[in-house]
Amino acid sequence: MEDAYARSVSEVLEFFGVDPTKGLTDIQVTQHARLYGNNVLPQEKSTPFWKLVLKQFDDLLVKILIAAAFISFFLALANGDTILSAFIEPSVILMILAANAAVGVTTETNAEKALEELRAYQADVATVLRNGCFSILPAADLVPGDIVELSVGCKIPADMRMTEILSDHLRVDQAILTGESCSVEKELDATTATNAVYQDKTSILFSGTTVVAGRARAVVTGVGSNTAMGSIRDSMLMTEDEVTPLKKKLDEFGTFLAKIIAGICVLVWVVNIGHFSDPAHGGFLRGAIHYFKIAVALAVAAIPEGLPAVVTTCLALGTKRMARLNAIVRSLPSVETLGCTTVICSDKTGTLTTNMMSVSKICVLHSLNNGPVASEYIVSGTTYAPEGFVIDSLGAQLEIPAQFPCLLHIAMCSALCNESVIQYNPDKRIYEKIGESTEVALRLLAEKIGLPGFDTMPSALNMLSKHERASYCNRYWESQFKKVSVLEFSRDRKMMSVLCSRKQMEIMFSKGAPESILSRCTNILCNDDGSTVPLSAHIRAQLEAKFISFAGKETLRCLALALKRMPMGQQSLSFDDENDLTFIGLVGMLDPPRDEVRNAIISCMNAGIRVIVVTGDNKTTAESLCQKIGAFDHLGDFTGFSYTASEFEELPALQKSVALQRMTILSRVEPSHKRMLVEALQNQNEVVAMTGDGVNDAPALKKANIGIAMGSGTAVAKSASDMVLADDNFATVVAAVAEGRAIYNNTKQFIRYMISSNIGEVVCIFVAAMLGIPDTLVPVNEAVVTGWLFFRYLVIGAYVGLATVAGFIWWFVYNDNGPKLPYTELMNFDSCSTRETNYPCSIFSDRHPSTVSMTVLVVVEMFNALNNLSENQSLLVIPPWSNPWLVASIIFTVILHILILYVQPLSSLFSVTPLSWAEWTIVLYLSFPVILIDEILKFFSRNSGIRFTFRFRRADLLPKREIRDK
């Protein structure tokens, strides 16, 4: 039944044909089970492991790498290598691909795990009325029309319509579904709101939520997939994982690269057809095979088989750094996605706020001497730690707040009219609470006001251990007063009272809704001298105006406190005792914004990242919070920037698109709205990060480009996310984005380095083939980008290749210790054995020229690595020592190369030979100009506006990271 919330109790019961005093009959149960199905979330078939593995290789670049590996293997076998030696190079490629496949499989397995976690929120049993008798049955056996009885602690087993409240009131914690920070009071009346969301359906009990107060009966209206929890599951099933921005770019580059490789390979093979019959090859067929090997060498040189390893390494190192920032990465690709984020959709409660209710304002009557004057105090402190100050209206901190009569009695009432607990957890090193948030806030207020009678009280409290300090003042008042009787809170009175005894004096302390307390007060306590005066209509109007200001404009949750002297020896309380009260004061509390959130949001804005606050709370509360944060002051009011989910849905398509580009707040949302918001933003080409902690957030977390769950959140949310915040802090999201951008830049620099190096190798082999000189290299190496950057890489790569070939030619033609051959002789090396020469043909098998070429390639790539410290900034501005790790890597690489050249058996194994000083000199002469060339290209980049653009609105990183690419 889809609209049970809008129907009366009798209409719903009539629809299912059920008698509320007898329940369904066995025949009806059978019929309803056949008609509506069972109360079980269907279990989806998991994807077979082998399919998950194969899916990871369904990528053009990966297929090219696999093809290169196998061709390389078979050509090595054809060349006479052993199976083991032939498999060395392909095995490296395959191991890299296997590691990347493992990352992909793990990510997809996590997504499927989220669906399984959802089952944990299903109730196991239910108390059901059937055939006139109550019995406890498995929750899976429930059918629509069943009458179920619920009490405190019960997990609601299906979606139900309330039929009868068996206590004063019924409150349900439905935060996992709606994200509301407080429990919700349920009612029997039908909902009249149009486009009602979960929060409006106050007569409906949702599956998976928990009863926290009261007792009631309800009729089942939805089971299995037709419940709120079932709709979340269906939404998660419909959500496909988003491809990361870098993956999209790499896929595009893979397609482009495949075409280039194919063209070059065919060209090299075709232009050398005339050389197939050269005597050096031993026949036309062998010549064809020889140039096919060269074509394959070109392909392998161009293919970035090292790129997956580099990207994976960069991301893995990034996860370690993020862990130190309290951001636990569950999916490696999400690290890179963070760097590309353009919109952060942030949950309000617990992320932008502390999720620790605190008293922030107090209003009392100061004096009647010069007319009634109300005093207002501000209370600092935003956590469960008993730390904070009371500040008067002039901004002065009160040294001993408890010396003021009203504040003193507020502390007493807050401590005694309270059932909550604050304690220090030494393992977590934090203060924790047990009980309702509003009562915890009053406990903390009592601690901040302190105790009277000791001049050294503030400093004395600070000398206590954290365990003792947690509730020291509260324990003091509890030791001074003995609780005799309690009148619990009820929905009709909207207040609670406690009778206390001290030194043969009986006092009743009361707290509750301001309108309820004020209506029962006849006197009021003065803060200047502690006198009690009649509560006049004028004073009452002042207090009501303060209440309207606190609750309206400032959206504070307000409570009023009062007391009453009771007859000596009274041992119990009745409702009639809650009259003729003396008003003590009004307190306003809120879930305060985190101190660091303001600067974090401003950092996002400066970096071109938009922040949208998404909350299940009402519009006024959300707007008030954003005003308190202070990061949205530039907007003026929130007209055109703040919408409820219903308001946004009702907008025409064009207005909705415009609103989406300006939106700052989306309130009164339910799970489908969060997913809708993510999809709409992605359709505008935004890269979206979504934060959340409840079951209701799971579909949106899964749909977002990067889902960020709270460490204190549900298992479902964590399983559906890519990253978990250990400290639930929005500022950590911003720090993680900064780290993500730095990682993305590092990855991009690696890619730049590999592309230019690979092009150098391709040019080296291609030019050697075109000139007809001996093979200079048989390479295997790495490769992304387009436009001006790609042109730069072509220039740098071309130089690397030409320098490598030049080193090879220099040894034969110009080296004083070489053969000093004419260039024509070098070009006709393959016919040496068929004609008379004044040099031995074995000279073309000398290891010196290829060693010079390889050393030029190594050294020029080390210089090129320095070029890649920044995409556009000069080495004069960002010198090599700005990245000591890179310098150390270069030194280590050069040392390894020297060991290979000069230490046996390494030199024999790698087919190289030691170089002379003259040969090292030419290596440096040929290598160093790559820096000068790139400096010229960078100069043009900086001064001609030719820049590489991705999806960043600003090229700079967020604060706390060095800005390298300007």
N, C-alpha and C positions, 0 to 999 in steps of 0.2 A: 504494500500500500504506500504509494509515493507521497500522498498529501495528508498523512495521519496527523501531522502537527497542526493543520488548519481545520481539522474536524473535531467535533465535541466527543467526549468519552462515549456517549450512547451511540453516536454514528459509527465509531470505530468498532465497538462491540457488535453492533448490528451487521456491519460489513462482513465480519468473520463468523457471525452466527454463534456467538459464545455467551454463556451465562456467567457473569463475573463471580457468582457465588459457588458455581459448580465446575467451571472450566470446560474444556473440550471433552467429548466422549471418545472412546477408542475408535469408533467408526470415523468421526470427524478428523482425528489425528491421522488416520490412514489416508483419507481423502486429501487433506491439506499437504501431507508429505508428498503425495503424487502430484499435486497441483503446483506447489511452491518449491519442492526440493528439500534437501536436508540442510541443517545448520553447520555446514563445513565449508571452509574455503578450499576450492578445488586445487589439487596438487598438480602443478605443471610438470610435464616431462622435461627433465634437464637435458641440455645439449650433450650428446656423447663427447667424451674427452677427445677422441680422434678427430671429430669435426671441429672442435675448438682449436686443436693444433693446426689442422689444415687451413683454417680461416686466417691464421696469422701469416701464412705464406701467399695469400691472395693479394699480391701487390706487385705492380710492374717492376719496380726497382729490385725487389727481392727475387723475382723470377729471373731477371737479367743476371743477378749475382749467382743464382744457382746454376744457370746455363753456363756462365763463365767458369764456375768451379768444375763442372763436369767436362767441359771442352778442354780446360787446362789439364785435367787429370788424364784424359785419353790421349792428348797430344804428347804429354810427358811419357806415357807408356809407349807410344809410337816412336818416340825418340830414343827408346832403349832404357829408360829409367826403371828402377824396381817399383813394385806396387807401393811399398812403404814411402819411398822418396817422392813418388808421383802424387801421393795423397796428402803430402804436408801442406802445400798451399791451399788446396780445396778444403782441407779440414779446418783451417783457420777461418775461412769464409763461413763454412757450415756451423762452426761453434758460435760465431758471432750471431748468426741468424737464429740459432737455437736459443741463445740467451734472450734475444728480443721476443721470440715466440713465447718463452716462459713468462715474461712480463705481461704479454697480452692475455695469455690463458688465465693468469692469476687475477687480472682485472675483471675479466668476464665472469670468473667463478665468484668473485665478491658480489657482483650484481645479482646473481642467482641466489646467493646466500641471504640477501635482503628480503626476498620473498619468504624464505623459510623462517626468518626472524619474526615476520609478521604473525605467524601462527602462535607465538608465545603470548600474544595479547588476547587470545581466545580463552574464555572461561572453560573450566573443566566440568563443573556441575551447576545445576540450577534447582531452586525450590519451586516446583511446578504444581498447579492445581488442576487435576484431571479427575473426572467422574466424581466430583464432590470431595476429593481427598487430596491433601498436600503430600508430595513425595519428592525425594531428591533423585534427580535423573541426570544422565550425562547431557551436557549442554548441546552436544551434537544431535540429540533426539528432539530438540525443540522444533516446533512448526509455528507458522503464523496463526494467531488466535489463542495460543497458550497464555494462561494467566500465571505470572511469575512474581514471587515475593522477594524483595531485596532489603538488605539491612547494611549497616556500617561495615566496610571492608569488602563487600561483595564486588566482584568483577562482573560487569553487565554482560550477559552471554549472547545477546542479540539486540537489534534495534527494537525499541519498545515505546509504546504510548502510555504515559502515566494514566492510571484509572483511579487510584486512591492513595492518599498520604496517611500513613498510620502513626505519624509523630507530628511534632510542631512544624517541622520543615524537613526538606530533603536537599542536601547539597552533594554535588558530583564533581569530581576532579576530571575534567575532560581536556586537560592541557595537551595530552599526546595527540589529540585530534584537532584542536583549535589554536593551541598556543597561548591560551588565556593564562595570566599569571596567578589568578585566584580561582578557588572552587566556585561553582555556579549553582545558584538556587533554582530548583525546578518547581514548576507550577502545573496545575490541572487544566487551566484555561487554554483554549486554542489560540494559535498565533494568527494575527490578522495581517502581519506585514507581507507586502508583495516582494517577490524575489528573495524570500527568506533564506538566510545562510544558517549554518549550524548554530551560531551563537543566538540567533533569533528563535530557534525551535526549543523554547524552554519547557515544552511538555514532552519532549522526546528524550529517552535515555539511549545513548549510543553504545554499540558493542565495543568492548575493550576498555571503556572508561570505568572509573571506580567510585562507589558511594563512600563519601567521607563523613556524612552526618545524616541521621534520620532513618526512617523505614517506610517502605511504600510497596504498592502493587502496580503491575503494569501488564499490558497485553502486547505480545510479540507482533510486530508489524513487518519485519524483514529479517531474513536469515541468509547465511552463506554469503554469496557474492552480492546479494541485494541489501547489504548493510553499508554503513559508513566505512568500516574497515575493508569490506569487499571492494568498494569503489576505489580505495587507495591501491589495493592489489591490482585491479584492472588497469589503473592508470600507470602503474609501474611496468606492467607487462607490455603496454603500448609504447613505452618509451624506449627508443633506440639510442645507444651510446653515440655521442657526438665525436666526430673526427677532430683532433686537435689542429689548431692553426698551422703549426709547423709541419704536421703530417700532410695537410692539404698542399702546402708549398712543396714538400718533398715529392709528393705524388705527381704534381705538375712538372717538377723538374725531371722526374724519372721518365715521363713520357717524352719530354723534350730531348733528354739525353739518349733515349733509345733510338730516336730518329737520327741524331747526330752520329752516334756510334755506327749505326748501320750504314749511313752514307760514307763515312770515312773508311770503314773496313772495305766496302765494295770498291771505293776509289783507289785505295792502296793496292788492292789485289789486281784491279783492271790496269792501272798505269804500269804495273810491273810484268804484264803478260810477255813483253819482249824479252824479259830476263829469265823466263822460265827455263829456257834452253841453255843458259850459261853453263859452261863445263864444270864450274865449282859445285853445282847442284847435283851433277851426275844424271841428268836426264830431265825431260819436260815435266813428267809427273812429279818427280822429287822437287823440282823448282816451284811447281804450283803449290805443293804442300808447304815448302819453305815460306813462301809469301803469304800463305794462309795462316801460318803460325805468326807471322808479323802482324797480320790483320787482327788475329786474336789477341796478340800482345797489346795492340792499340786499344782494343775493346776493354781488356782487363785494366789497362792504365787509366782509361777514362771512367770506368765503373768505380763508384765510391764504396767499395766493400768495407772500408774502415769507418764510413760515416755512421752506420748503426751503432758500432762500438763507441764512437766518440760521443754521439748523442746520449746513449745509455749511461756512459761514464759521467758525463756532465750532469745528467739528471740525478744519478745515484749520489754524487757528491753533494748536489743541492739538497737532497733529502736529509743528509746528515746536518747540514747547516740549519735547515728549517726545523729539525728536531730540537736544536738548541734554542729556537725561538718559540717553542711550545706548539709548533705546527707539525703534526705527525702525518706524513704522506703515505697514503694507502695505494696510490696508483702513480707510477713513475711519470707517465706523460702529463699528469696534472701539474707537475712542477713547471714545465714549459708553458702550459696553458695559462698559469697564473701571470706570467710575464706579458701575456697578450690581452689580459682582461681589460674591458672598457666600461663595464657596468658591474657594480656589486649590489645585489639585492640582499639586504641585511635584515635578519629577524631583530625585533626590538628587545624583547624580554631576555635578559641574561647575556646579550651580545653587546648592544649599545648601552644597556643598563647593567647594574650589578646583580639584579634579581635578588636584592637584599633590601626589603622594605625598611625605610628609615624615617623617623620623625624629622621633618625639616623646618616646621614652624609651630609656634605656640602663641595663643592669644589668651590673655587674662585681663581682669579689671585691675587697673593700677590704683586708682584712688577716686574718692567722691569729693575731696576738699574743694577743688576748683571745677566742679562739674564732673560727670562720669567720663573717665579717660581710659581707653583700652590700651594695654601694652602688648607689643608684638615682639617675639624673640625668634631669632634664627638659630637652628641647631645644625652644627657641622658634623661630618662623618658619614660615610656612605657604605660601610661594610658592617659585618657582624662583630667586628672588633669593638670593644668598649672604649673607643677613642673618639673624641670630638669635644666641641665647646659650645656653650650657650652664649649668644651674642645679642646685645640689646639693639634697639631701633637706631641708635647713633653709631653702631658699628663697633662698640666697645665690648671686649670679652669679659664676661662675669668671672671674677676670681673664685668666688664660692657661691654658685647658683642656689644651693640649698638654704642660704640665709634669707631668701625671699619666700614668704609664706605660701603663695600660690604654687611656686615651683616645687617647694618642699612637699606639699600635699599631692601634687601631680606625680612626683616620684613615688610616694607611698601607694597611691592608687594604682599606678602602673605596675608596681612590684607585686601587690597583693591580689589585684583583680586580674589574675594571669595564670595560665596553665602551661606556658611554653618553657623551654630550657635553652640556655646558651652554654656551650662547653668548648674547651680548647682541645683540638686534635693535634697531639705532638708529632704524629707521623706525617700528617699533611702540612703541619705548621700553620693551620688556619683555625678561625673560630667557626663553629658549626651550630645550627639551630635544630631544635625539635619542636614542632607545633606550628600553629597558624602564623603567617608572616606579620600580621598586624600586632599580635601579642608579642612577638619577638622584637618588633620595633619599639614597643613600650618598655620592654625589659632593658633595651639599650638606652632608652631615654633616662630611665632611673639611674643607670650607671654614669651617664654624662652629667646629670645634675649633681650626683655625689651625695655626701652625708653632711649634716649640720654639726656645728659645735667644735670643729677642729680647724684652726687657722692653717695648719699644714696639710689639710686633707688632699688637695690635688696632687702634691708631690708624694704624699704618703701612699696614695693609691698606685702611683707609677712604680713604687718600689716592690710591689707584689709580683709574684711569679704570674705568668700568663694564665696558668690553670686557676690560681686563686682569684685573679683579677676578673675572670670571665663573668662572674655573677656576685661579686663581693657585696655591692650595695643592696642588691635584691635579697641576698641571704640575710643581710643585716635587718632589713625591714621584716622579713619572714620570721626572724628570731624575736623581734620586738612585739609582733602581733600574732595571736593565735587565731587561725581560721576556724570559725564555729559552724557556719552554714553558707551554702551557695545557692543562688537562683540562676540556673543556666540560661543562656541566650535562647530566645525564641523569636520566630519571624514576626509575630504580632506585636511584641513589646520592643523588639530591636535593641535590647540591652541585656546586660547581666549584672548581678550584684553579689557581693560577698560580705558576710558579717564577721567582723574581727573583734577580738577582745585583747585589751592591754591595760594592765594596772587597774582593774575593776572599772574599766571604761569600755563601753560597747560602741563600735563605729561600723556603719555600713558604707562600703565604697562601691560606686556604680560607674560603669562605662557603657557607651552605646552610641547609636546614631544621634547627632546633635539635635535634630528636631524632636526626638523622643525624650532625651535628657532635659532639654530646655523646657519642654512643656510640663515637666514634673518638678521643676525647680521654683522655689519661692524666695530663696535668698542667694546671695553671692559673696564669695570670699574676696577681700581686697588684698592686693599684693604689697602695698606700702607698709601697712601696720598689722595685717592679719585679722582685721575686724570683719564681722559678717554684717552685711546690710541687705535690706529688702531688694529683690530683683524687680526694678521698676520697668514699665513699658518702654521707656527711653533706652535703658541699659539693654533690655532684651532686643530691641531693634538694632542697636550697635553690634551685638553679638551675632545676630542673624545676618547682618550685612557682611561681617567678617567671614562667617561660614559660607555665604554665597561667593565671596571673593576667593576663598581658599578652594572651594569645590568647583567653582565655575571657571574663572579666568586662569587659575593656577593648577586646576585639575588635581588637587590633592585629595587623598582619601582621608576623611575627617572623622574624628571621634571626640565626644565630649565626656568629661570626667566630673563626678560629683560625689558628695559624702553626706552622711546624716548621723547625728548622735542618736543612739538607740537606748531604750530603757535598760538599766543595769540587770544583768542576769538573763537577758533574752538569749535563747538557744536556737531559734529557727527564724526563717524569713518567709513572708508571704508576699504576693504581688501587691497587696495594699500597702506594704511598707515602702514601696518605691514611689512615694509621693512626698511633697514638702522637702525636697532635696536642696542642698546648698551647692551651687555651681562653683567648680574649682577653675576649670579652664578648657580651652578647645585646642586640640592638637591636629596638625595636618601632616600626613605622611605620603611618601611616594617611593617608587622603585627608582632610585636616583641614577642619572647617567654616569658612566664611568668617567673618571677625571681625564683620562688620556684620549677619550673618543673625539673631542673637539679638534685637537691637533691632527688626529689620524684622518678625519674626514676632510679637513682643509688640505692635508697632504694629497689625498686622493684627487680633490678638485684641481689642485695645482698640476697634478700629473695627468690630467685629462681623463680621469676615471670618475664616472657619475655614481653617486650612492643613492639607492632607493630604499627607504625604510618600509618594510613589509610586516604587518602585525595583525593579529586577530582582535586587538583592542579597538575601541571606538575612535572615531576621527579626531575628536577634541583632545583625547588623551595623547594620541600620536603627535598631533601638532604641538601640544604643550611641551612634550619631551624634546622635540626638535628645537623649539625655542630655548629650552633650558640648556641644550647642548651648545648652542651659540654658533654653530658652523653654518647655519642657514640664514643668518641675519640679512645677507644681501638680497634675499628674496622679498623682503618686506613682509606682507601677509602671504598666506599659502594658497590664495585663490589661483586656480589654474595649475597648481603644483601638487595639490593634495586631493585624493579621491578615495571614496569607499569603493569596494569591489563592485557593488551594485551600480553605483554611479558610472563607473568606468565601462561596465558591460553595456549600459544603455546608450552610450555615445554612438553616433553614426561612424562609419568606417573611417572617413577622412579625419574627423575630429579626434577619433581614438588614436590615429597615427600621430597627430600633432601632440596630443596629451602625453603619449608615450615618450616623446622626445623631451618633454619638460618635467615629467613626473618626478616627485621627490618622496611622496608618501602614498602608500596604498594600504588602507585600513579595512577592518572588518572582513578579513579574507578567510577562506576555507581552502582545503588542499587543492581543489581544481583551479582556484584563482591563481595560486602560486605557479602552478605548471603553465597556465595560460599566459601569465606575465613573462615567464622565461621564453616561451615559444614566440610571443609577439616581439620581444627584444631581439631574439635570434633572427627573426624574419627581417629585421632592420639592420642585419649584419653586425650586431653587437656580439662581443664575446662576454658571456655572462657567468659571474660567480654568484652562487646562492648559498646563504648560510641557513642552518636550521637545526633543531634538536628533537622534534617530536616525530611520531609516526606519520602525522599529517604532512610533514615536510619531505618525506621520502620520494614521492614522485617528482617533485621539483628539483631535489638534490640530484636525482638520477638524470633528469632532462638537461640540467644546466651544463655548460661547458666544463665547469668545475664545481662540484658539490662539496660544501664545507660543513661538517657536522661538529656539534659541540661535545667536548669530552664528557660533560655531565648528561648528555642526551641519551636517547633510546638506542638500543642495539640495532633497530631497523634503520634509523637515520644514519648511524655509523656505517652499516653495511652498504647502504646505497650511496655513500659519499666517496669522494676521492681523497679527502684530507680531513683530519680531525684536529680541532683546536683543544689542546690540553687545558688551557686556562679560560676558555669560553670568551675570549676578549677580541673585540673588533680591531683594536690596535694591532693584534697579532696577525689578523688578516692582511692589514696594510703592510706590515713588515714582511709578511710572506710574499706579497705581490712585488715588493721591492726586490726581494731575493730572486723571485721568479724572473723579473726583468733582467737582473744581472746574469742569471743563468742563461736566459735566452740570448743575451748579447754575447756571452762567452761561446755558446753553441754556434752563433752566427759567425763569430770570428774564426772558430775552428773550420767551419764550412768554407769561409773565404780562403783560408790558408790551403785547404785541401783542393779546392777548385783550381786555384792558380798553380799549385804544385802538379796536379793531374794534367792540366793543359800543357804544362812544361814537358811532362813525360810524353804526352801524345805528340806534341810538336817535335820533340827529339826523335822519336821513332819515325814519324811521318817524313820529316826532312831527310833523315838518313836514307829512308826507302826511296824518296824522290830523287836524291842525289846519286843513289846507287853506291853509297859507301858501306862498309861493313856495319853490322848491327851494333849500336852503341849501348843499348840496354834491352833487357827483356823484363819489363816491369810488371808489378802488381800493386795497384794503389787505390786512392779514394776520390769524392765530390761534394750550391743551389742558387739560384737567383736569376734576375733578368735585367734588361736595360743597361744603364750606365755602369752599374757594378759589374755586370757580366762582361761589358767591354773592357773594363779595367782588368778583370781577371784574364781576359784574352791577351791583353797587352803584357801583363806580368808573366802569364804562362808562356806566351810566345818567347819572351826574353829568356825565361828559365830553360826552355827547350833549345833555343838557339845557342845559349851560353854552354849548355851541356855538349851540343854537337861541336861548338867551337873549340872546347877543351880537347875533344877527341881529334879534330883536324890539326890543332896546334901541335900535338905531340908528333904526328907524322910529318908535318910540313915545316914547322919552325923551331922545334925543340933542338937545342944544340946537342943534346945527348940522344936524339932520335935519328931516324933514317934520313930526314930532310928530303922527302920525296916530292916530286912535282905533283900538283893537285890532280893532274890528269891521270897519273899513275894510281893515286888513291881511288879515283872514280872507277878505274878499270881493274880493281883488285881481283875480281872474280875470274879474270882471264890470265892471271899471272902464270899459272902452270902451263899455259899453251904457247908462251912466247919467251924470248930471251930478255932477262933483266939484269941490272948490275946490283941487285939486292936479292936476298933470299925471300921466297914467298912466305916463309915461316914468320916473317915480320908482322904479317896480318893476324897472327895468333898471339902476339905479345900481349901481356896483361896490362902494361903501362897505360895505353890509351884509354881502355875501358875503365881502369881505376881512376884516371884523371877525370873522365866523364862522370863517374859515379860520385867522386868527391866533390866536383863542382855542383852536382845535383843536391848532395847533402848540405853543403855549406850555403848554397843559394837559398835552400829552403829554410835554413836557420835564420838567415837575414830576413827572409820573407815572413817568418814567424814574428819577428820584431815589428814588421810592417803592420801586422794584424793586432797589435796592441790596441789600436783604435781604427775605426772604419775611415774616419776623415781627419783626425787630428795628427799633427806633425809629431815626429819623435823628439823634436826640440821642446815640445810642450809636455808630452807624456813620454819621458825617457825610459829606456829599458829597465832601469832599476825600480821603476814604479811597480813592476810585477816581478819580485825576486824569484817566485816559483818558476816563471817562464825562463828567466836567465839561468837558473839552476838546471832546468830541463835541457836547455841548449848546450850548456857545458857538459852535462852528463852524456848527451847524444854524441857530441864531438869526441869525447874521451872514448866512448864505445867504438866509434868509427876508427880512431887511431889504433885502438887495440886490435881491431880486425885487420888493419893494414900491416901492423908491425909484429904481431904475435902469432907464432905457429901453434897449433895447426889451423887457427882461425883464418889466416890469409889464404891457405890452400882450400879450405872448406868453402870460402866465399869467392874463390877465383880472382883474388886481387893480389897486388904486390906493393911493397913499400914505395913511397914517393920521395923524390929529392926535394931540396929547398927550392930549386928553380920551378919544379912542378907545383909546389905549394903556393909559390908566388903567383903563378898564372891562375891558380884556382881562386885566390883572393881577388885578383884583378877582374876575373870574369864574374865573380859572385856579388861583390859589393854594389855594383851599379843598380841592382834590383831595388835597393833602398832609395837611390836618387830618382829612379823612374817612378816609384810609387809616391814619393814626396811631391813630385810634379803633378801626378794625377790627383792626389789629395788636395793640392792647392786649387786645382780647377774645381774640385767638388765643393770646397768651402766657399769659393768665390763666384760660382756660376749657378748655385742653387740646385745642382743636380744631386739629389739625395735619394737614398733607398727608403721607401716607405712601406710600412707593414700595416698593422691595424692600430698603431698607437696614435692617439690624438696629439700627444707630445712625445718628442724623442727622448726627453730626460727621464731619468729614473726617479723613483720616490726618494724622499730623504733617507739618510742613513746609508746610502750607497754612493760611491763616487761616480760622478757624471763623467763618462769617458767619451761619448760620441756626440760631439757638438758640430 
